[in-house]
Amino acid sequence: TLGSTLGLLLLIAAIGTSLYLLRKNLSLNQEVHEQNIELEKCKTLNESNSSLIAILQHIDAPQTQTYPIEATPNYPQTDIVIYTNTESKQNILQVNNLPELQPNESFQLWSLGESDPVPLDVFDNLGSKFLPSAYVDQSNAYAITIEKKGGSQTPNLDKLIGVFKTS
């Protein structure tokens, strides 16, 4: 009958429309997912750029003093600069060249003053050429050594890479 044929056509049209809308929905969900991935990439890049701008502002500040490392004879290829700002109480290391580490070793920054060396930052994964590092008021110098992985409470002077004389 005409009514059942019309009903069957409407059912087929409804199923076709539903399938079309379902595929369209899946396609849009995929596009949203891809856009979210791109948005996260942009956020990460923006954060990275903001960090780099802060580092460059620190380096360029009139209060920032620049001290190149005085490498020891065992590590003459070492090339690092420390940017010290006594007003903001911040240090940033610019790592240009460091010796190779063994898997069980880390680099460690030390503050040298009137008393025993003060252990500061430990690093072994140089993800960036610029490393924000600890600051110590009235430090006479900073030094970098190679220590056992994770750092030490006393410096290994046999593996003293170099000293930044800040006073």
C-alpha positions in Angstrom: 0.0 0.0 0.0 0.9 3.6 -0.4 1.1 4.3 3.3 3.5 1.4 4.0 5.6 2.4 0.9 5.7 6.0 2.1 6.6 4.8 5.6 9.4 2.6 4.3 10.8 5.6 2.2 10.7 7.8 5.3 12.5 5.1 7.3 15.1 4.8 4.6 15.5 8.6 4.4 15.8 8.8 8.2 18.4 6.0 8.3 20.3 7.7 5.5 20.2 11.1 7.2 21.3 9.5 10.5 24.2 7.8 8.8 25.2 11.1 7.1 25.0 13.0 10.4 26.9 10.3 12.2 29.8 10.4 9.7 29.7 14.2 9.8 29.8 14.1 13.6 32.8 11.7 13.5 34.6 14.0 11.0 34.0 17.1 13.1 35.2 15.3 16.3 38.4 14.3 14.5 38.8 18.0 13.4 38.3 19.2 16.9 40.8 16.7 18.2 43.4 17.8 15.6 42.7 21.5 16.5 43.2 20.7 20.2 46.6 19.2 19.4 47.6 22.2 17.5 46.3 24.5 20.3 48.5 22.6 22.8 51.5 23.0 20.5 50.9 26.7 20.4 50.6 26.9 24.2 53.8 25.0 24.6 55.6 27.2 22.1 54.2 30.4 23.7 55.4 29.2 27.1 58.8 28.4 25.7 59.0 31.8 24.0 57.9 33.6 27.2 60.7 31.7 29.1 63.3 32.7 26.5 62.1 36.3 26.6 62.5 36.4 30.4 66.0 34.9 30.0 67.0 37.5 27.4 65.6 40.3 29.6 67.7 39.0 32.5 70.8 38.9 30.3 70.2 42.3 28.9 69.3 44.0 32.2 71.8 46.8 33.2 72.2 45.2 36.7 73.3 41.8 35.2 77.0 41.0 35.3 78.6 38.5 32.9 81.3 36.1 34.1 82.8 33.5 31.8 84.1 30.3 33.3 87.8 29.8 33.9 88.1 26.2 32.8 90.6 23.9 34.5 93.4 22.3 32.6 91.5 18.9 32.7 88.5 20.5 30.9 89.9 23.2 28.6 87.1 22.8 26.1 84.5 24.0 28.6 82.7 27.2 27.6 80.0 28.5 30.0 78.9 32.0 31.0 77.0 32.8 34.1 74.8 35.9 34.1 74.3 37.2 37.7 71.8 39.8 38.7 72.2 40.9 42.3 69.1 43.0 42.2 66.7 40.2 41.0 68.9 37.6 42.8 69.0 35.4 39.8 71.6 33.5 37.9 71.4 32.0 34.4 74.0 29.7 32.9 74.6 29.9 29.2 76.0 26.5 28.3 78.1 26.6 25.1 80.3 23.5 25.7 80.6 21.0 28.5 82.5 17.8 28.8 80.7 14.5 28.2 79.2 12.8 31.2 79.2 9.1 32.0 75.7 7.6 32.7 76.3 7.7 36.4 77.4 11.3 36.5 75.8 14.8 36.8 77.1 18.3 36.7 76.8 20.3 39.9 76.9 24.1 40.5 78.5 25.3 43.7 78.7 28.7 45.5 82.1 29.5 46.9 82.3 32.0 49.8 84.1 32.4 53.1 83.0 29.0 54.3 82.6 25.5 52.8 81.3 25.3 49.2 77.5 25.3 49.1 75.9 22.7 46.8 73.4 24.2 44.3 71.9 22.9 41.1 72.5 19.5 39.7 71.9 18.9 36.0 72.8 16.4 33.4 70.1 16.8 30.8 70.8 19.9 28.8 67.4 20.6 27.3 68.3 24.2 26.7 71.3 26.3 26.2 70.2 28.6 29.0 69.7 27.2 32.5 68.2 29.3 35.3 70.3 28.4 38.4 70.4 29.1 42.1 71.7 32.4 43.4 73.6 33.0 46.7 74.0 36.5 48.2 77.6 37.5 48.4 79.0 34.5 46.7 82.7 35.1 45.8 82.5 32.7 43.0 80.6 29.8 41.5 82.1 26.5 40.3 81.0 23.5 38.3 82.1 20.0 39.0 81.2 16.5 37.8 79.7 14.5 40.6 78.0 11.1 41.0 74.5 11.1 39.5 72.2 13.2 41.7 74.9 15.4 43.1 76.9 15.5 46.3 77.3 17.5 49.5 81.0 18.1 49.0 82.6 18.9 45.6 84.8 16.4 43.8 87.8 18.6 43.1 89.4 16.0 40.9 86.5 16.7 38.5 86.4 20.5 38.9 85.4 21.8 35.4 85.9 25.5 36.1 85.2 28.5 38.3 83.2 31.8 37.7 85.0 34.5 39.7 82.2 37.0 40.6 84.2 39.2 42.9 
